[in-house]
């Protein structure tokens, strides 16, 4: 195991952060806007987010780079800014974290379908390696591949990220099937854990997709299928749309109340995804006795 992870896990469970996208929208990001561009245009505003999570008790904060791969940035006309956006994203979170937290940089999906031939395996491998390299250059301590629906794409992202030598977390999104225990492509937690472990992921997990109430069983199944630590970041429930704006239904105290069950199910890293905020991290911290 990587020494950084060994040190962290000596004090497990480790608190990560909460949502970024909804926090940026609360700060003025327009619907359909490119959040990652704000690393260059609104760095002080972006820095408010990880700083607030550190104040709430996060021991790990992510970066505003979820969509910052070359393929996705091309949709915004920003492909030529890939390196600058990622490097700035890591630097912003490093400033906010100071010596109080570590920075695990975010790498999201490409938005293209491998099975439909919209992108090639080689193109994805090069794309993720480029992003990972820029995040490493910006000072990230580790990399988090998150919200993946296709395990084949996640494996390529792991391979690309591993070129940096940094620890790599790899998470899939389980939001499909009758029990909401499958990815978009029909992958089970067991299959995900096994394939991501074989690809070399240092930590395996799940994020987004559904509320925290459904996560204990997913966590248990992931934990049973791998010897790697488990990373869990659920949503604040399933939102209602009010005037085309998502309103998240799970309050912080209820969210936090599921923390002990997730730890019992094998979670070593615990935080929140869409709809969560610093108060959710405080609630988790209190619930698990950190």
Secondary structure as the mmCIF struct_conf table of DSSP 4:
data_model
#
loop_
_struct_conf.conf_type_id
_struct_conf.id
_struct_conf.beg_label_comp_id
_struct_conf.beg_label_asym_id
_struct_conf.beg_label_seq_id
_struct_conf.end_label_comp_id
_struct_conf.end_label_asym_id
_struct_conf.end_label_seq_id
HELX_RH_AL_P HELX_RH_AL_P1 UNK A 3 UNK A 9
TURN_TY1_P TURN_TY1_P1 UNK A 10 UNK A 11
HELX_LH_PP_P HELX_LH_PP_P1 UNK A 12 UNK A 12
BEND BEND1 UNK A 13 UNK A 13
STRN STRN1 UNK A 14 UNK A 15
BEND BEND2 UNK A 20 UNK A 20
HELX_RH_AL_P HELX_RH_AL_P2 UNK A 21 UNK A 26
TURN_TY1_P TURN_TY1_P2 UNK A 27 UNK A 28
HELX_LH_PP_P HELX_LH_PP_P2 UNK A 29 UNK A 30
TURN_TY1_P TURN_TY1_P3 UNK A 31 UNK A 32
HELX_RH_3T_P HELX_RH_3T_P1 UNK A 35 UNK A 37
HELX_RH_AL_P HELX_RH_AL_P3 UNK A 38 UNK A 41
HELX_RH_AL_P HELX_RH_AL_P4 UNK A 43 UNK A 56
TURN_TY1_P TURN_TY1_P4 UNK A 57 UNK A 57
BEND BEND3 UNK A 59 UNK A 59
STRN STRN2 UNK A 60 UNK A 61
BEND BEND4 UNK A 64 UNK A 64
TURN_TY1_P TURN_TY1_P5 UNK A 66 UNK A 67
BEND BEND5 UNK A 69 UNK A 69
HELX_RH_AL_P HELX_RH_AL_P5 UNK A 70 UNK A 73
HELX_RH_3T_P HELX_RH_3T_P2 UNK A 74 UNK A 76
TURN_TY1_P TURN_TY1_P6 UNK A 77 UNK A 77
HELX_RH_3T_P HELX_RH_3T_P3 UNK A 79 UNK A 81
HELX_RH_AL_P HELX_RH_AL_P6 UNK A 82 UNK A 97
TURN_TY1_P TURN_TY1_P7 UNK A 98 UNK A 100
BEND BEND6 UNK A 101 UNK A 101
STRN STRN3 UNK A 102 UNK A 107
BEND BEND7 UNK A 111 UNK A 111
TURN_TY1_P TURN_TY1_P8 UNK A 114 UNK A 117
BEND BEND8 UNK A 118 UNK A 119
HELX_RH_AL_P HELX_RH_AL_P7 UNK A 121 UNK A 137
TURN_TY1_P TURN_TY1_P9 UNK A 138 UNK A 139
BEND BEND9 UNK A 141 UNK A 141
STRN STRN4 UNK A 142 UNK A 148
BEND BEND10 UNK A 149 UNK A 149
HELX_RH_AL_P HELX_RH_AL_P8 UNK A 151 UNK A 162
TURN_TY1_P TURN_TY1_P10 UNK A 163 UNK A 164
BEND BEND11 UNK A 166 UNK A 166
STRN STRN5 UNK A 167 UNK A 172
STRN STRN6 UNK A 176 UNK A 176
TURN_TY1_P TURN_TY1_P11 UNK A 177 UNK A 180
STRN STRN7 UNK A 182 UNK A 182
TURN_TY1_P TURN_TY1_P12 UNK A 184 UNK A 185
STRN STRN8 UNK A 188 UNK A 188
HELX_RH_AL_P HELX_RH_AL_P9 UNK A 189 UNK A 199
TURN_TY1_P TURN_TY1_P13 UNK A 200 UNK A 200
BEND BEND12 UNK A 202 UNK A 202
STRN STRN9 UNK A 203 UNK A 211
HELX_RH_3T_P HELX_RH_3T_P4 UNK A 212 UNK A 214
HELX_RH_AL_P HELX_RH_AL_P10 UNK A 215 UNK A 224
TURN_TY1_P TURN_TY1_P14 UNK A 225 UNK A 225
BEND BEND13 UNK A 227 UNK A 228
STRN STRN10 UNK A 229 UNK A 235
BEND BEND14 UNK A 236 UNK A 237
HELX_LH_PP_P HELX_LH_PP_P3 UNK A 239 UNK A 239
STRN STRN11 UNK A 240 UNK A 242
TURN_TY1_P TURN_TY1_P15 UNK A 243 UNK A 244
STRN STRN12 UNK A 245 UNK A 247
HELX_RH_AL_P HELX_RH_AL_P11 UNK A 252 UNK A 257
TURN_TY1_P TURN_TY1_P16 UNK A 258 UNK A 258
HELX_RH_AL_P HELX_RH_AL_P12 UNK A 259 UNK A 264
TURN_TY1_P TURN_TY1_P17 UNK A 265 UNK A 266
STRN STRN13 UNK A 267 UNK A 272
TURN_TY1_P TURN_TY1_P18 UNK A 274 UNK A 275
HELX_RH_AL_P HELX_RH_AL_P13 UNK A 278 UNK A 287
TURN_TY1_P TURN_TY1_P19 UNK A 288 UNK A 289
#
